[in-house]
Amino acid sequence: MLREASYYAGMARGLYDYLSAPPVSDAEAVIRRQLENREPGFLDSVRRVVFARADHPYRRMFELAGCSYEDLATAVRRDGLEAALAAIQRAGVYLTHDELKGRTDIVRSGEHIPSDHRSFLNPLVPGLMESSSSGSRGTAMRTRRSTAFQLYAEAYDALRRREFLTDGRPHVMLWPVLPSTIGISTTVRAARAGNPASRWYAVSGTWSDAGHYRAFTAALVTMANLMGTRLPWPRPLPPNDVTPVARWIARQRLRGRSCVLGAFVSSGVRVATAAREQRLDISGTLMETGGEALTDAKRRAIESAGCEVAASYWISEVGPVGAACRQMGSGNCVHLFRDSVAVVSHRRRAPLCDVEVDSLLFTTLLPCAPRLLINAEMDDSGVIEPARCDCVYAAAGFTTRIRDIGSFGKLTGQGMTLMGGDMVRLLEEVLPARVGGSAGDYQLVEREADGETRLTLRVSPRACSPSASKVRECFLQEVRKYYGGSLASRMWAHADAVEVIVGEPITTANGKVQPLHLLRPNWRNSNESHES
């Protein structure tokens, strides 16, 4: 508890610094300057952070690849940043997601390269506001965000407001309280832009199991209000029930006001579903979504309630990657924020199934980025190509898009990410030990149902026919251990997010059981050609 108190005290200091800074006044100018400086800025950061440290993991990768700083600079200036990144990736300068997370050793040319979770932090950037990504057995990766990084995010918010014409509309948030920082950071940015949220609804747990998170969140909200940034108090939702959100939006609709809802994709789907079931009119609502892939099924579920959806692509370890404009009506597509990140792709076989994908590799470019990453793989796939649309993002210089974005080594939904390696260990080791059976008797299938991400846990008849309720409870208990406690797991544990079927045949490929059977419709396009 003392460690958490110290952690949130630091967060309060970071929030104070951010609230004290003036808002971004000219988003286009901020973005234009960074676009003009993306290649020189990248080289400067690599020189100061990587090549200045003999023990930096990337430094050793460059040495084993036979690439000096001068070689890198020459390639970037001669061929362009993306071409240079693709070349050094082929030579061995890259990170897999498991290497970044510390789950596997970094090995290049037969040599083990020492690293830990701090190796890739940007030492040039101070920061007290922290977020935490899902981590194995409590080893979550904490990401510090400086005031400069928070301010830069405001420039992207300004573009979205102009693209979707959201100024002056009632804003309602459906985000979690701490330990997730997305709720507090999103509501603060909206208020600083002159669009304070009228309501903040949250899946926040009970006082017995999450009271300290609710208390810390209330303390930060109080501080913001005392400093003149008007934030609403988070309102706890009943278990497995987002109807209060749909009802509030419907009341605004009766007054002739169209709302803006900020939520995870699946949460937005649940609001749209609740509105249809309760015959509530929430048409005209813009749902600003993120946290998971916006599949066509989820989009249809949201649009069936008369709502519009604005997707964003943000990775905890990387930062902002892109956002969709109004002309992107399918394919989980976003304009790439080329000022913030460089993205190339390479063809590879997905680690948990026999499917080839175009894996995306991310390189951070902002001087204030929390991490300096070069060709870091996040187990996401997609197609990179020119964006041929006439919108606010294109006018700002974002003329590249990524479409058909999906995850091939993790499961995402309800705002939570389950890492593939963790799930394989749970399925092949933990469940057999606790419930019965052996490796190969349990299989987790991700699917779309009524526009929501659902999980089906298949149990082979060989596993001594345990009860479905026992398997489900064991699975959820282990998820809580892996992913930060009861609050995080509640995002997955509502009534029908996880279904257990005992005696279900297990899917195999080439005679081999696939522990995770990821049904990703975007992979049907993975053979198409693309440009980087």
Helices and strands as residue ranges (DSSP letters): H 2-20, H 27-36, H 38-45, I 46-50, H 57-64, H 69-79, H 81-91, H 97-101, E 106-108, E 111-113, E 129-132, G 136-138, E 142-145, H 147-164, E 171-174, H 182-192, E 197-202, H 207-226, E 234-236, H 243-254, E 260-264, H 265-277, E 286-290, H 296-303, E 308-315, E 319-323, E 334-336, E 341-349, E 356-364, E 376-386, H 392-395, E 400-407, E 410-413, E 416-419, H 420-425, I 426-430, H 431-434, E 442-449, E 452-459, G 461-463, H 468-482, H 486-490, E 498-502, E 508-509, E 512-513, E 516-518, G 521-525
